[in-house]
């Protein structure tokens, strides 16, 4: 649970506070737990809500519109700019892998909250679509659509960096 909060908040102190608030909320509301979902899913939802409340209360930079991050298409449905294939010209060393990991984390942080959250829950935390949808309070189809758009947006953010590295 702490890992989920850390990934959403990007601060150990804020994450610890959010998890503590979540467990206090869960303790107070345990009598309302109906058992329709697994207890772990219910607790995850409370942690995600606490983390999102902290995010909203923080003074943050304005989020980018997801539309600015998605690929553009011409009228017949083809890509305006064809996505490039990313291949490294040589195997990455440990330092380069660490730098790449940090860069990707920073780019994920630039995604709008709804899209960053679904990406973190599905691709980083490894939750399935149903669990993710329950945690976010959306339908499974809405979770799939958000995830697809988040991945496209992340690819759009990564593309200039990959070109910089000389990937074909």
C-alpha beads as a LAMMPS data file, in Angstrom:
LAMMPS data file: protein, C-alpha beads

168 atoms
167 bonds

1 atom types
1 bond types

-500.0 500.0 xlo xhi
-500.0 500.0 ylo yhi
-500.0 500.0 zlo zhi

Masses

1 110.0

Atoms # bond

1 1 1 0.000 0.000 0.000
2 1 1 2.873 2.317 0.804
3 1 1 4.343 1.626 -2.645
4 1 1 1.100 2.712 -4.326
5 1 1 1.026 5.935 -2.319
6 1 1 4.729 6.577 -3.035
7 1 1 4.213 6.173 -6.752
8 1 1 1.262 8.529 -6.763
9 1 1 2.740 11.167 -4.469
10 1 1 6.469 10.867 -5.244
11 1 1 7.281 11.704 -1.634
12 1 1 8.028 9.231 1.144
13 1 1 6.658 11.536 3.850
14 1 1 3.438 12.311 1.977
15 1 1 3.007 8.630 1.138
16 1 1 3.433 7.569 4.771
17 1 1 0.927 10.223 5.867
18 1 1 -1.567 9.141 3.179
19 1 1 -1.294 5.468 4.197
20 1 1 -1.720 6.385 7.851
21 1 1 -4.814 8.444 7.019
22 1 1 -6.106 5.584 4.887
23 1 1 -5.729 3.022 7.670
24 1 1 -7.427 5.334 10.148
25 1 1 -10.290 5.779 7.661
26 1 1 -10.457 2.018 7.079
27 1 1 -10.510 1.326 10.823
28 1 1 -13.383 3.786 11.276
29 1 1 -15.310 2.393 8.300
30 1 1 -14.654 -1.343 8.722
31 1 1 -18.252 -1.803 9.829
32 1 1 -19.369 -0.534 6.416
33 1 1 -17.270 -3.087 4.526
34 1 1 -19.822 -5.213 2.711
35 1 1 -17.532 -7.870 1.303
36 1 1 -18.538 -7.209 -2.326
37 1 1 -14.847 -6.819 -3.160
38 1 1 -11.753 -8.329 -1.596
39 1 1 -10.559 -6.586 1.548
40 1 1 -7.246 -5.766 -0.154
41 1 1 -9.088 -4.056 -3.032
42 1 1 -11.152 -2.055 -0.544
43 1 1 -8.002 -0.992 1.350
44 1 1 -6.205 -0.107 -1.903
45 1 1 -9.135 2.100 -2.873
46 1 1 -8.919 3.939 0.452
47 1 1 -5.146 4.431 0.020
48 1 1 -5.592 5.675 -3.561
49 1 1 -8.316 8.082 -2.415
50 1 1 -6.139 9.404 0.418
51 1 1 -3.205 9.875 -1.967
52 1 1 -5.386 11.610 -4.559
53 1 1 -6.796 13.936 -1.879
54 1 1 -3.222 14.869 -0.929
55 1 1 -2.380 15.495 -4.572
56 1 1 -5.371 17.774 -4.994
57 1 1 -4.522 19.737 -1.885
58 1 1 -0.915 20.280 -2.993
59 1 1 0.009 23.312 -4.989
60 1 1 1.085 21.696 -8.237
61 1 1 2.085 22.798 -11.672
62 1 1 -0.791 22.819 -14.156
63 1 1 -1.373 19.483 -15.804
64 1 1 -0.990 19.041 -19.518
65 1 1 -4.083 18.159 -21.481
66 1 1 -4.075 14.504 -22.499
67 1 1 -5.032 15.608 -26.017
68 1 1 -1.709 17.432 -26.368
69 1 1 0.121 14.203 -25.575
70 1 1 -1.727 11.821 -27.906
71 1 1 -0.703 11.136 -31.514
72 1 1 -2.421 13.125 -34.247
73 1 1 -4.218 11.575 -37.204
74 1 1 -5.167 12.726 -40.695
75 1 1 -8.738 12.410 -41.966
76 1 1 -8.326 8.855 -43.295
77 1 1 -7.197 7.652 -39.844
78 1 1 -3.476 7.349 -40.566
79 1 1 -0.894 8.794 -38.210
80 1 1 0.068 12.373 -39.013
81 1 1 3.586 11.525 -37.819
82 1 1 4.268 7.788 -37.953
83 1 1 5.447 6.499 -34.541
84 1 1 9.061 5.482 -34.655
85 1 1 10.343 2.146 -33.537
86 1 1 12.667 2.432 -30.557
87 1 1 15.751 0.312 -30.523
88 1 1 18.927 1.099 -28.738
89 1 1 21.973 0.958 -31.012
90 1 1 23.873 -0.862 -28.269
91 1 1 22.977 -2.575 -24.998
92 1 1 22.416 -0.085 -22.203
93 1 1 24.807 -0.089 -19.304
94 1 1 23.594 -0.051 -15.708
95 1 1 23.995 3.720 -15.470
96 1 1 22.044 4.329 -18.666
97 1 1 19.260 1.986 -17.489
98 1 1 19.018 3.883 -14.191
99 1 1 18.916 7.222 -16.021
100 1 1 16.250 5.874 -18.363
101 1 1 14.183 4.616 -15.426
102 1 1 14.370 8.031 -13.743
103 1 1 13.460 9.799 -16.989
104 1 1 10.425 7.534 -17.490
105 1 1 9.307 8.133 -13.893
106 1 1 9.566 11.881 -14.473
107 1 1 7.559 11.627 -17.685
108 1 1 4.893 9.516 -15.968
109 1 1 4.632 12.292 -13.366
110 1 1 3.781 14.729 -16.177
111 1 1 0.671 12.758 -17.163
112 1 1 -2.677 14.056 -15.905
113 1 1 -3.612 12.462 -12.570
114 1 1 -6.368 10.160 -13.904
115 1 1 -4.064 8.755 -16.564
116 1 1 -0.991 8.538 -14.332
117 1 1 -3.014 6.671 -11.715
118 1 1 -4.389 4.042 -14.094
119 1 1 -0.936 3.532 -15.633
120 1 1 0.650 3.073 -12.208
121 1 1 -2.023 0.670 -10.975
122 1 1 -2.013 -1.519 -14.109
123 1 1 1.536 -1.381 -15.438
124 1 1 3.575 -0.765 -12.283
125 1 1 1.491 -2.345 -9.518
126 1 1 0.263 -5.145 -11.800
127 1 1 -3.401 -4.995 -10.828
128 1 1 -5.858 -6.473 -13.301
129 1 1 -8.406 -4.375 -15.164
130 1 1 -11.301 -5.240 -12.852
131 1 1 -9.355 -4.334 -9.694
132 1 1 -8.083 -1.134 -11.263
133 1 1 -11.592 -0.132 -12.326
134 1 1 -12.920 -0.807 -8.816
135 1 1 -10.139 1.251 -7.230
136 1 1 -10.769 4.157 -9.587
137 1 1 -14.550 3.919 -9.347
138 1 1 -14.969 3.510 -13.119
139 1 1 -16.123 0.744 -15.435
140 1 1 -13.566 -1.757 -16.729
141 1 1 -14.000 -0.292 -20.230
142 1 1 -13.265 3.223 -18.940
143 1 1 -10.147 1.890 -17.202
144 1 1 -8.995 0.239 -20.453
145 1 1 -9.561 3.430 -22.428
146 1 1 -7.688 5.541 -19.861
147 1 1 -4.822 3.052 -19.837
148 1 1 -4.595 3.053 -23.628
149 1 1 -4.578 6.847 -23.749
150 1 1 -2.026 7.026 -20.917
151 1 1 0.297 4.650 -22.771
152 1 1 -0.073 6.649 -25.996
153 1 1 0.614 9.876 -24.131
154 1 1 3.660 8.400 -22.410
155 1 1 4.967 7.205 -25.760
156 1 1 4.509 10.743 -27.111
157 1 1 6.502 12.126 -24.184
158 1 1 9.213 9.478 -24.599
159 1 1 9.628 9.904 -28.345
160 1 1 11.818 13.051 -28.273
161 1 1 14.092 11.436 -25.668
162 1 1 14.416 8.256 -27.682
163 1 1 15.260 10.238 -30.818
164 1 1 17.884 12.133 -28.808
165 1 1 19.529 8.832 -27.920
166 1 1 19.789 7.975 -31.582
167 1 1 17.175 5.242 -31.634
168 1 1 16.091 4.643 -35.251

Bonds

1 1 1 2
2 1 2 3
3 1 3 4
4 1 4 5
5 1 5 6
6 1 6 7
7 1 7 8
8 1 8 9
9 1 9 10
10 1 10 11
11 1 11 12
12 1 12 13
13 1 13 14
14 1 14 15
15 1 15 16
16 1 16 17
17 1 17 18
18 1 18 19
19 1 19 20
20 1 20 21
21 1 21 22
22 1 22 23
23 1 23 24
24 1 24 25
25 1 25 26
26 1 26 27
27 1 27 28
28 1 28 29
29 1 29 30
30 1 30 31
31 1 31 32
32 1 32 33
33 1 33 34
34 1 34 35
35 1 35 36
36 1 36 37
37 1 37 38
38 1 38 39
39 1 39 40
40 1 40 41
41 1 41 42
42 1 42 43
43 1 43 44
44 1 44 45
45 1 45 46
46 1 46 47
47 1 47 48
48 1 48 49
49 1 49 50
50 1 50 51
51 1 51 52
52 1 52 53
53 1 53 54
54 1 54 55
55 1 55 56
56 1 56 57
57 1 57 58
58 1 58 59
59 1 59 60
60 1 60 61
61 1 61 62
62 1 62 63
63 1 63 64
64 1 64 65
65 1 65 66
66 1 66 67
67 1 67 68
68 1 68 69
69 1 69 70
70 1 70 71
71 1 71 72
72 1 72 73
73 1 73 74
74 1 74 75
75 1 75 76
76 1 76 77
77 1 77 78
78 1 78 79
79 1 79 80
80 1 80 81
81 1 81 82
82 1 82 83
83 1 83 84
84 1 84 85
85 1 85 86
86 1 86 87
87 1 87 88
88 1 88 89
89 1 89 90
90 1 90 91
91 1 91 92
92 1 92 93
93 1 93 94
94 1 94 95
95 1 95 96
96 1 96 97
97 1 97 98
98 1 98 99
99 1 99 100
100 1 100 101
101 1 101 102
102 1 102 103
103 1 103 104
104 1 104 105
105 1 105 106
106 1 106 107
107 1 107 108
108 1 108 109
109 1 109 110
110 1 110 111
111 1 111 112
112 1 112 113
113 1 113 114
114 1 114 115
115 1 115 116
116 1 116 117
117 1 117 118
118 1 118 119
119 1 119 120
120 1 120 121
121 1 121 122
122 1 122 123
123 1 123 124
124 1 124 125
125 1 125 126
126 1 126 127
127 1 127 128
128 1 128 129
129 1 129 130
130 1 130 131
131 1 131 132
132 1 132 133
133 1 133 134
134 1 134 135
135 1 135 136
136 1 136 137
137 1 137 138
138 1 138 139
139 1 139 140
140 1 140 141
141 1 141 142
142 1 142 143
143 1 143 144
144 1 144 145
145 1 145 146
146 1 146 147
147 1 147 148
148 1 148 149
149 1 149 150
150 1 150 151
151 1 151 152
152 1 152 153
153 1 153 154
154 1 154 155
155 1 155 156
156 1 156 157
157 1 157 158
158 1 158 159
159 1 159 160
160 1 160 161
161 1 161 162
162 1 162 163
163 1 163 164
164 1 164 165
165 1 165 166
166 1 166 167
167 1 167 168
